[in-house]
Amino acid sequence: MIEPGNSPLRSIGESPLTPQLAMRVALLGGIALALFAIVFFRLWFLQVLTGDLAVREAANNRVRTVAVAAPRGAVLDRSGKTLVENRPASVMQLDPQQLPAATREAAATWGQKMTAWAATPRKQRGPRPAIPAPASAALEERYALLAAVLGISTKTINERVISQLAQIPYANVRVQVDVPTSVRNYLLERPGKFPGVSVDQVFVRRYPSGVGAAQVLGAVGQVSPEQLKADSFRGVISGAIVGQEGLERSYDRYLRGADGTKSITIDAAGRLKGQKLSREPRAGDSLRTSLDSNLQRTGEAAIGSAISRGSGTAGAFVALDPRNGRVLALGSAPTYDPSVRAKPIATKADYEKQFGAAAGAPLFNRAISGGYPTGSIFKPITALAALDRGVITPETTINDPGVLTIGTQKFYNAGRQVNGSLSLVRALQVSSDVFFYRLGRDSNPLKGQIIQTWARRLGLDRATGVDLPGEASGTIPDRRWRAEQNKREVAWERKSKKKCPPDCLYSDKRPWSVGDNIQLSVGQGDVQASPLQMAVAYSTIANGGTVVKPHIGMAIQSDTGQQLERITAPPLRRVAIDPSYQKAILEGLHQSTLGDGTSADVFSGWDQNKFPVYGKTGTAERPPRPDQSWYAAYVPSAKKPIVIVATVEDGGYGAEAAAPAVCAMLADWFNQPSRCSTGGSTTR
Amino acid sequence: MSATTVIKSGDEAKGERAIGVQLPFDLALVLATLGLAICSLLTIAAATADDIAGSPDYFLIRQIIYFAVGSLLAVFLWRSDYSRLRELKVFFYGLLIASIITVTVFGSVARGSRRALDLPFFSFQASELGKVLLIVSLSAFTIDMTRRVAGRRTTVRLMALGLAPAALVMLQPDLGSALVFVAITAAILFIAGVPWQHFAAAGAVAVAAVVLALAVLPSVGVNVFHNYQKDRLTAFLHPSETSGSEGYQQNQSRIAIGSGEKTGRGASATQTKYNFLPEHHTDFIFAVVGERWGFAGAALVLSLYALIIWRALRILTMAKNLYGALLAGGIVVMLMFQIFVNVGMTVGIMPITGIPLPLMSYGGSSLIATMLAIGLLQSIYAQGRRAAMSQGRVLKFQ
């Protein structure tokens, strides 16, 4: 209460300064002092103690570093012919700063949703998050204007903007790569009509030789945020184009060169205030490969024609130099024109149509990533194991009555053929299954699972280490593998609380049996190998025990053709193969291309004296699908020995589809007339 | 006017003589005001040179005119007897309420709020002049009402008088000015000697109201604050995490000030130049000072403000009557509050409330209102000194 005695409120006209007022004024002064002190200390902290940090932040604010793309190095074949090179192209970009903030936010939200969606298991996933619509009608109108000029749909532009912004929020959005010059000029002359649009020059990959080898050469693409963190992409700037598949990926370190950087000064609205080239781009080095353009082309044509004439749906081939593992040709069918992927595909539907499962998944490199039962081309491995352990000698004869009975189970030859008494050479020549069934049966109780051991020694059941990404390691079934499968099946059933259906990819919880070993002995059952692995195994037999490491890269060259670095791929290991065993097996393989051998009619027009062919047909059963056709061949030569393995999915017997393709490739390799006929052998 | 003829007692006479010639106005206050005016003009010239293509001096020339007009009005107030204003309290209060209502209803919309009335050559912000009008009228009401009955009810009535315009500007919405009105009201009541208990009670009510407005009412669907106001109030607590514009502005301001370091970046002050700093000639002008002239410049400006506050407090104690003391008290707190909240906002320790920096920020309404307040202070000084002289004594309290 205010009372007259102690109140500061007195009559007007008196000087008001009472002790109480003085105290209150002093209090105000004290508060003022404290507030000024706080602000002073804060200023001291901001400007003097941590000012240098702010100086840096201010610099980051206005200076953006953008990459100046370095031209990627070329990829050359063994003779120096260019397989991949660059071509300058105009790319039409949109500045994200010129897009409404709502668009950038929508992109970020969509990106988060996509990440979450991709992380949830396939079965629990809802539908794929929809791409948000343009943030405003004005933006949609801008897109529509652009779309009309570029000849793509407004929806496509929106999709590209959102998906790119979700990945790298501040980089320019590439709306269209490889814009024609007329369109480019039209856009540049009308900056007012197309705000935020800029046209930049980039390099796109060009494939002048038309050789194909699409999956081997691979593709380039924008570096992903995950890759930016990886060691192998050190020094790469966000938004840069790097190798993403194939050789482009494995040799990206050399091919990509070093992007230059450009410092651009911008204001708060993102308007350009000046730019400066702060680092010159350094062009990438070239990669010289061991690929032979002609052989590659022939291989692709041969597999392609097998498919087109109806024997088979897909296929692959590998040609190796058995001495050193150099890959002379490597292809996968169906394939595609790599230049199509040098620029973005217009729509997702287009992409699906060209590269989806319905199109035969042409991006999948079946030569290195496909895991197939190999059929009879596995038999030399079984033979080697049996010889090495002394289960048989090269001279041992075994009676082949057309069937091998194990308990109640009967294992027949193909077509229930009866071959009678035969030794190893003859068994390989006519591809007697019963002969190898017996080796499988007899080696099953032996210590060390010899067939599996030898398969692994020769390079199966593990990646070969080829210089391409995405290699499959395959499967060689043995006791331990079978036990693990059973464990997985039990775990699967416990988790999903239902019984494993026949197609749940596991087993029927049975133990390893002699039947498994019998199946393996002829490359059937659970065995899985890639054409490349089989090529390595055949090379090892051919060269007498050196397990080569297949590789495509031979040297890194400067753009003037000077060799900068040799790429060496020392053999993985040596295995001891008794020369007499090697001789016996090779003799069997050679006989199979002669007389009544399984691929004799394919090579009926071949000059066997000049270039003896050591080949083996394979016919892998893959129920419910048709059989898969295989052929493996070795042709010795002082200068250019070669091992070729080819396979055609659903191609039928080995002599039907794969062997003629290999024959065509050999004819090309040795400059022989291509008198390859389709074989009629119905032996596996 | 000369002071040498005044008879003084011993000690004080010595002190007076040491100062020398006695001026009829507070010289330090004049110098501080002029100093800030110069700082303001230099800063505006530097900050806005690129803002309007073709007329780099657009803002500078206008601010010079506002200073000139403000100075004239200040001189006029200084030469007149502020006590006469007390008689016009109802008129002033009415003018205050009417102008705020007029602007709220007819004003032009800038950034989502109606704060200014567009006149030819001038955009009139009622709440700026209103701050001075509130000081003048509320001080008068305080004296009249407490002379009759002093008590809780009087305190409540006075608070209601002060908070009415605050509530009205909240509708514009202008949270910053509303807070200044509240501060002025509290200051006048404080100087008038309202007991602590009343303040404590009012404080408790205020806390309850804030809790109600921020937490309770939104949960039942009534939103007292706009979302942007809530964002502003909370953004300063974690500016770098906030991607929204509130955190952005505060972060850019902090970067601008920090990057000035000890002596400033001069012409290469890119935060200002490239527009990273928003509102660089109005609300965030202190950040321009900090970036361009560094700690040295910012400290100079703050020192000038400290000088003004000190002189104003001194004038408060010299007032010839309680009305003068209340006016001075209101003015001191109005300036202090605006300075601290504005500078605090630019250095990232206070939320963004849209309060201009007195005498520095570009803008006629704020500048002229502040000059009027300075003129009033000078008038209180002159009157107080004259009264003291006529009573044959000068104040001991300095």
Chai-1 contact restraints between the chains, C-beta under 6 A:
chainA,res_idxA,chainB,res_idxB,connection_type,confidence,min_distance_angstrom,max_distance_angstrom,comment,restraint_id
A,I2,B,A150,contact,1.0,0.0,6.0,A-B,restraint_1
A,S7,B,G193,contact,1.0,0.0,6.0,A-B,restraint_2
A,P8,B,G193,contact,1.0,0.0,6.0,A-B,restraint_3
A,L9,B,T146,contact,1.0,0.0,6.0,A-B,restraint_4
A,L9,B,G193,contact,1.0,0.0,6.0,A-B,restraint_5
A,I12,B,N321,contact,1.0,0.0,6.0,A-B,restraint_6
A,G13,B,N321,contact,1.0,0.0,6.0,A-B,restraint_7
A,P16,B,A319,contact,1.0,0.0,6.0,A-B,restraint_8
A,P16,B,L322,contact,1.0,0.0,6.0,A-B,restraint_9
A,P16,B,A325,contact,1.0,0.0,6.0,A-B,restraint_10
A,L17,B,T317,contact,1.0,0.0,6.0,A-B,restraint_11
A,V25,B,L313,contact,1.0,0.0,6.0,A-B,restraint_12
A,V25,B,L316,contact,1.0,0.0,6.0,A-B,restraint_13
A,V25,B,T317,contact,1.0,0.0,6.0,A-B,restraint_14
A,G29,B,L313,contact,1.0,0.0,6.0,A-B,restraint_15
A,A32,B,I309,contact,1.0,0.0,6.0,A-B,restraint_16
A,A32,B,M336,contact,1.0,0.0,6.0,A-B,restraint_17
A,L35,B,F340,contact,1.0,0.0,6.0,A-B,restraint_18
A,F36,B,A306,contact,1.0,0.0,6.0,A-B,restraint_19
A,V39,B,V343,contact,1.0,0.0,6.0,A-B,restraint_20
A,R42,B,V347,contact,1.0,0.0,6.0,A-B,restraint_21
A,R42,B,I349,contact,1.0,0.0,6.0,A-B,restraint_22
A,L43,B,F295,contact,1.0,0.0,6.0,A-B,restraint_23
A,L43,B,A298,contact,1.0,0.0,6.0,A-B,restraint_24
A,L46,B,I257,contact,1.0,0.0,6.0,A-B,restraint_25
A,L46,B,G258,contact,1.0,0.0,6.0,A-B,restraint_26
A,L46,B,V347,contact,1.0,0.0,6.0,A-B,restraint_27
A,Q47,B,G258,contact,1.0,0.0,6.0,A-B,restraint_28
A,Q47,B,G260,contact,1.0,0.0,6.0,A-B,restraint_29
A,Q47,B,E261,contact,1.0,0.0,6.0,A-B,restraint_30
A,Q47,B,F295,contact,1.0,0.0,6.0,A-B,restraint_31
A,V48,B,K262,contact,1.0,0.0,6.0,A-B,restraint_32
A,V48,B,F295,contact,1.0,0.0,6.0,A-B,restraint_33
A,G51,B,G258,contact,1.0,0.0,6.0,A-B,restraint_34
A,G51,B,E261,contact,1.0,0.0,6.0,A-B,restraint_35
A,A54,B,I255,contact,1.0,0.0,6.0,A-B,restraint_36
A,A54,B,G258,contact,1.0,0.0,6.0,A-B,restraint_37
A,A54,B,S259,contact,1.0,0.0,6.0,A-B,restraint_38
A,V55,B,S259,contact,1.0,0.0,6.0,A-B,restraint_39
A,E57,B,I255,contact,1.0,0.0,6.0,A-B,restraint_40
A,A58,B,I255,contact,1.0,0.0,6.0,A-B,restraint_41
A,A58,B,S259,contact,1.0,0.0,6.0,A-B,restraint_42
A,A58,B,T270,contact,1.0,0.0,6.0,A-B,restraint_43
A,A58,B,Q271,contact,1.0,0.0,6.0,A-B,restraint_44
A,N61,B,F276,contact,1.0,0.0,6.0,A-B,restraint_45
A,R62,B,T270,contact,1.0,0.0,6.0,A-B,restraint_46
A,R62,B,Y274,contact,1.0,0.0,6.0,A-B,restraint_47
A,D267,B,Y274,contact,1.0,0.0,6.0,A-B,restraint_48
A,D267,B,N275,contact,1.0,0.0,6.0,A-B,restraint_49
A,A268,B,Y274,contact,1.0,0.0,6.0,A-B,restraint_50
A,A268,B,N275,contact,1.0,0.0,6.0,A-B,restraint_51
A,A268,B,F276,contact,1.0,0.0,6.0,A-B,restraint_52
